[in-house]
């Protein structure tokens, strides 16, 4: 195993330099107590100068709005959607025949059908 201490004696490779003095560092600020954190806020100058806000009035309940959907409503919506999609292939097929026929008719000079 290679020596990675780079000229230092063994066992001192990861230790901090000896000239650092931990006693000379400034004292850390005091940690606030939980009681002071839970205490209500002190009033600021703005709070003293401005009048207190009036208490909030409860919002009136809205008048009878739309009723929530029920299973019967959802069933009717599903039936209507199924009918539309069931008729869709027939409508697409008939349109795909009518549109080219109308185009050929216009090219041949036949009168348009309403």
Backbone torsions as a table, in degrees:
resi	resn	phi	psi	omega
1	UNK	NA	130.5	-176.7
2	UNK	-75.2	153.4	178.9
3	UNK	-85.2	118.5	-178.4
4	UNK	-107.3	17.4	-177.1
5	UNK	-80.5	-13.6	176.5
6	UNK	54.5	53.1	174.6
7	UNK	91.2	-2.8	178.4
8	UNK	-89.2	156.2	176.3
9	UNK	-65.7	151.1	179.4
10	UNK	-59.5	141.8	178.4
11	UNK	92.0	-5.6	-179.6
12	UNK	-116.9	14.7	-175.2
13	UNK	-65.1	-38.5	-175.8
14	UNK	-101.4	0.2	-176.2
15	UNK	-82.2	148.6	-179.7
16	UNK	-71.2	162.4	178.4
17	UNK	-61.2	149.9	-174.9
18	UNK	-76.6	-15.5	-176.3
19	UNK	-82.1	-4.3	179.0
20	UNK	-77.3	131.1	-177.6
21	UNK	-112.8	108.4	-179.4
22	UNK	-71.9	-23.5	-178.7
23	UNK	-73.3	-18.5	-176.8
24	UNK	-87.8	-5.4	-179.0
25	UNK	-72.4	150.0	-179.2
26	UNK	-68.1	154.1	-179.3
27	UNK	-71.2	140.6	178.5
28	UNK	-73.8	148.9	178.4
29	UNK	-66.0	154.9	-179.3
30	UNK	-69.3	142.8	178.1
31	UNK	-81.5	130.7	-178.9
32	UNK	-67.1	150.4	179.1
33	UNK	-80.0	160.6	178.5
34	UNK	-66.9	-29.6	179.3
35	UNK	-64.2	-39.4	179.8
36	UNK	-71.1	-28.7	178.2
37	UNK	-74.4	-30.7	179.9
38	UNK	-84.8	-15.1	-176.6
39	UNK	-65.6	149.8	178.4
40	UNK	-65.6	155.1	179.9
41	UNK	-64.9	146.6	173.0
42	UNK	-78.5	151.5	-178.9
43	UNK	-75.5	135.2	177.9
44	UNK	-90.4	174.5	179.3
45	UNK	-62.7	-36.1	178.5
46	UNK	-65.7	-39.2	178.6
47	UNK	-63.6	-35.5	-179.1
48	UNK	-73.1	-39.1	-175.3
49	UNK	-77.6	-36.9	-177.5
50	UNK	-89.2	144.8	177.3
51	UNK	-69.6	154.8	179.7
52	UNK	-70.0	147.7	179.7
53	UNK	-71.3	143.1	177.8
54	UNK	-65.6	151.1	-179.8
55	UNK	-62.5	143.1	-178.5
56	UNK	-69.6	133.9	178.2
57	UNK	-87.7	142.1	179.5
58	UNK	-64.6	143.7	179.6
59	UNK	-71.3	137.5	178.1
60	UNK	-69.3	147.0	179.1
61	UNK	-70.5	138.6	-178.5
62	UNK	-67.1	153.6	178.3
63	UNK	-65.0	171.4	-176.2
64	UNK	-54.5	109.3	-179.7
65	UNK	-93.4	-165.4	179.5
66	UNK	-65.6	142.9	-178.5
67	UNK	-79.5	152.5	178.8
68	UNK	-69.4	152.7	-179.1
69	UNK	-67.9	142.3	177.2
70	UNK	-111.4	171.3	-178.0
71	UNK	-62.0	-33.7	178.8
72	UNK	-64.1	-40.2	178.1
73	UNK	-65.0	-42.8	-179.9
74	UNK	-66.3	-35.6	178.3
75	UNK	-64.7	-44.5	179.3
76	UNK	-63.7	-39.0	177.2
77	UNK	-63.8	-41.1	178.1
78	UNK	-64.9	-40.6	179.0
79	UNK	-64.6	-43.8	179.7
80	UNK	-63.0	-42.3	179.5
81	UNK	-65.2	-40.7	179.1
82	UNK	-64.2	-40.2	178.0
83	UNK	-62.6	-42.0	179.9
84	UNK	-63.0	-45.8	-178.3
85	UNK	-73.1	-26.8	177.2
86	UNK	-70.5	-35.6	179.8
87	UNK	-84.1	-10.4	-176.2
88	UNK	-62.6	-44.6	179.5
89	UNK	-60.9	-39.3	179.1
90	UNK	-64.1	-42.6	-179.6
91	UNK	-67.4	-38.9	178.8
92	UNK	-67.2	-42.2	179.7
93	UNK	-64.0	-44.7	-179.3
94	UNK	-67.0	-37.4	177.4
95	UNK	-65.6	-39.5	-178.7
96	UNK	-67.8	-19.0	174.7
97	UNK	-90.4	-43.1	-177.0
98	UNK	-66.7	-40.8	-175.0
99	UNK	-63.3	-49.4	177.6
100	UNK	-65.8	-34.4	178.4
101	UNK	-64.8	-39.9	178.0
102	UNK	-66.8	-37.3	178.7
103	UNK	-64.8	-43.8	177.9
104	UNK	-64.3	-40.1	179.0
105	UNK	-62.5	-40.6	178.4
106	UNK	-66.4	-38.7	179.2
107	UNK	-66.0	-34.4	179.0
108	UNK	-84.1	-6.4	177.1
109	UNK	83.8	19.1	177.8
110	UNK	-75.9	150.3	179.1
111	UNK	-69.1	148.9	-178.3
112	UNK	-75.8	141.8	175.5
113	UNK	-94.5	139.6	179.8
114	UNK	-95.7	NA	NA
